[in-house]
Amino acid sequence: MKGKAWKGIALAAALMMCFGVPVTASALELKQVSIAGAGTAGTFYIMAAGIADLFGKQLGVNSVAEVTAGSVENVKLLDSKRVELGVMQVDVMQNALAGKAQFKAPVDMVAIAPLYPNVIQIVTLKDSPINSFSDLKGKRISVGSPGSGILATNQIILETMGMTLDDIQPQYLSFAETTNAFRDGSVDAAIVNTAAPAPWVVDLETSHAVKLIELSKEEIEKFTGKFGHFVSAEIPKEAYKSLEKDVPTFAVWITLSGRGDLPEQDVYDMTKTIFEHTDFLKGIHSVGSYITLENVSKIASLPFHPGAVKFYAEKGIDVSPKK
């Protein structure tokens, strides 16, 4: 992934120039920390690049963000030891730990820190006749690229709403590809779970007004009542210039995870560095405001790395394995 890693280095350099985090000598046993993100137009990659930059400046380690397809591929990259850390959805990680869904055997990985909630966003153009979830039937819908957590979650969303991929015309597109597809008229809507505001939607709004489809209270409860990793949420009208009011929906939490075999002291230092520099991460993207000690409880269903357990214990938070 040399080419992909180089993109992470380039973005990290740009962030360094903008935010100026001081450089220190290497404090880790690890010689390099690669963080699997997603496509460059998404928040996964933006936050992975910001954290990589932070580790490079504060811990003196060569740290890069990797361009990937998203959560599912990130699990596989961790499992094959091609990266040290990965950004992923909690539901995808739970499936990987249990060897379910896309994963044929349990994967050895652990949680390190909560990042932010990914909100479900059903996006279409302002003048589209699509006004409800049921209106998606038979339409050309962007459902995420192969290997992404978005695609995995969308299959659950459709099933829970009484539909399957066969009931729509699925388009397996990345965020950037979805923006282009809206512009050339080759897609009718997109179902994505990502932070709001999503950079690709903001980009789309520079040429086309959009609307987000609301979910009813009953529709939201189909998910929050059945799945422990889904929580009710709202997309604030301030997120996008096209919105006239808040949009009710639900969300799934995103975690920074790592391999189980990473050195305990290294993970302790990385976890400590994240929480001591949350202002820097807020400057990378507004979702950095969700990286708080209070939100550790949002991913408490996951097993944590011993290094993270040690750091949280010092802060009075018990995430040690339950007997």
N, C-alpha and C positions, 0 to 999 in steps of 0.2 A: 504493500500500500504506500509506496514511497511518494507517488504523486499526490495521493489523498492526504498523506501526512503533511506534505509541503504546504497544502492549503491551510492546514491548521497552524503551521509555523507562521505563514504570512499574516493570517488574521491575528495571531497572538502578538506579532510585532506591531501591528497597527494599534491594537488595544494598549500595548505598553506605551506607545507614543501619546495616546489620548489620555490615559489614566495614570501613568507614571508610578508603577509599583516598584519599590527599591529591590535590587538584586542582592541575594545573599549567597554564601558558599553552600555547596550541596549538603543537605542535612539528611538525605535518605540513603538507605542501602540499595534501593532500586537505581539503576542507571538511566532508565527511561520510563516515563509513564504515558501510555497511549490511552486516550479516552474515546470510546466509540460513541458517536453522536447520531447524526442522520444526514439528510440533505441540507445543503448550505442555506436554503431559504426557510428553514424551520428553526424553532426555538431549541430543540435538542442540541443541534450543532452550535448555535450561538452560545448556549450556556456551557457546553463542553469546551469550546474554545476559550471562554472566559476563565473557567476553572483551570484549564491547562496553562494559561498565561499566569494566573495567580500562583500555581505551584512552581512554575519556572522562576518567577521573581522572588518568592518568599522562601522556597525550599531549595533553589538552585539546581533543580533537576530538569533534564531535557524532557519537556512535556508537550504533547501535541494532541489535537483533536482529529479524529478520523471521520471522513465522509462515509456513511453507510446507508443501508435501506431503513434502519430504525430498530425498534426493540427486539424483534425476533432475530435479526442478523446479529445484533449486539450480544445477545445471549450466546450465540454460536461462536462468536469471536472470543468471548471470555472462556468458553468451554475448551476451545482449541489453543488457548493461551497466546493468541495473537495480539491481545490488548490486555491491559491491567484493570481498567475501569470501563464502565458503560452506563449510559443514560437509558432508562427503560421504564415502561409502564409497570405498575405493581401487579396488575393481573397477568401480564406476560411472564413476569418473574415467578409468580406463584405457580403457573403452569409448568415452567421450566424446572422448578424445584421438585415438583411432583411427577415430572416426566409425562405430562398430559398434553393434549392438543397437538401442537406442531412438534413436540419434543418426545422422542421415543424412549429416553431414559433420563433420570434425574440429573440435574446439572449442579456442580459444586460452586456456588457463588453466594455472596452475602451482601446485605445492605450496608451502606456507609452513611448516607445523609438524605433527608427529604429535599426535594427540589421545589416542585410546584404542582398544582392540579391542572391537568389537561382537560379543558372543557370540550364537550361534544358540540360541534358547530356544523349545522346543515346550511350550506351556503348556496345561494343561487343569485341570479341577476335581478335587479329591482323590478323589471317589467315581466318577469317570468310568471307563468300561470301556476307554478308550484307554490302552494301556500300551507301545506300540511305534510306530515310524513307519508300518509297514504298516497299523496300525489306523486311520489317518487316512482311508483310502480310503472314499469315499462319505459322509464326514462334513462338517458345516458348519465350514469352517476360515477364520479371519480370516487374510488373506494380505497385508495392507497396503493403504493407500489408493492410488488412481491417482497416478502421478508420484513415488512413493516408491522409494527404493533397496531397501526391504524387499520390495516386490512384485517388483522386478527380480531380486533374489537368490533369492526363493522359487521363481521359475520355473526357475532353475538347479538349486536344491535338488531340486525335484520331478523334473526331467528326469534328474538324476544318480542318483536313487533309483528310476528306472524308472516314474515317474508323470508326469502332466501336470495342468493345472488342470481338465481334463475328468474326471479320476478322483475329484475331490472336489467339494464344493459351496462354491466360493470366495466369501468375504465380503470386500468391499473396504473395510476399516474402518481408521480411525485408532486410535491407542492408547486415547484416551478412549472412543471408540465401542466398542472391543473390551471394555473393562471393563464398560460398560453392557450389552453383548450377553451377556456371561457371566451377569450378574445377572438379566437377564430371560429367560434360557434360549434365546436365539436363535442361539447359536454353541456348538460342541462343543470347539473347540481353537483355538489360534493358533500360527502359526509366525512368529517375529519375530527380527530381529537387532538387538540393542540392548545397552547396558551393563547389568550386573547390580550392584546391584539396580535394576530398572526401576521408576520411580515408579508407572506404571499397574498393575503387578502388586502392588506394596506396597499400593496403594489397594484393589485387588480383595480382598486378604487381610483387610481390615478387616471383610468380610462373608462371604467364602468361602475355605476352605482350598484350596490349589492343589497340583498336582504338576507336575514337569517331566519330560518323557520323555527317558530316557537314550539316547544313541547308542552303538552298539558300536564297538570299535576298528576293525573292518573297515568299518563305515559311515563313520566319520570319515576313514579313509584314502582313501575314494573321492573325497573333496574335497581333502584336503591333498596327495594324490599327483598330482592332475590340475590343480589350480589353484594358482598361485604365491602368490596373495593370501590364501589360507585357511591358518590355523594351528590346530593342536590346542589345546584350552582346557578349562577346568573352571569350572563355576558353583559357587562355594563354598556349603556348606550355610548359612553365616552370612548369605547374601544375602537369604534369605526365611525367615520364621518357620515356614513349612509344611515346609521341607526337613529330612530326617533324615540326609542324606549329600551329599557333593559329586556333581555331575552332569557326566559327561563329554560334551563337545560340541566344536565348532570355532568359529572366530571370523574376522572380517574387520576389518582396521584402518580407522580413521576419520582423515581428514586435514582440516586447515584449509587451504583452497585459495583462490586469488585470480585476478583477471584478469591477463593477461600485460602489460597496458599501465599498470599501477600504477607510480607513481614509485619508483625503486630505493631512495632514502633513506627514504621512508615505510615501505616493507616491511621494510627493515633495522630501523627504529625499532620497528615493531610486533612483529617477531620477537624482538628483544632484550627488549622489555617483557614478552612472554609468559614467557620463560625466567627473567627476573629476578623474577617475581612468581608462581611456581608455588604457593607456600603459599596465596595468595589464591584461586587456581583450585581447589586441593584443598578449600578451605572452601566452594566453590560446590557441588561434587559429588565423591565419593570417586574418580571416574575421573580427576580432575585429577592424581592421583599418577602416571599414565602419561606425563605431559608431561615428558619428560626428554631430555637430549641423547643418551643411550644409545639411545633409541627412534627417533631420526631414521632409523636404518638400516632400521626396519620399513617405511618408505615410500620407500626409496631407489630403487625402480623408477620413480618418477615424476620428471618434470622440475621443477626448483625455480626460483622467482623469483630473479633476480640479487641482490635485496636480502637474501633469505634465504641465498643462497649465500655472500655476503659475511660475514654474521653467523656462520654455521657454520664458515667458514674460520678466523675468529678463534679459534674453540674447537677447532681442529684436526680438523674434520670436513669431508671433501671430498664435496660433493654437486654439483660442477660437471658440466656435460654431458659425457658420455663420447664420445670420438671413435672 
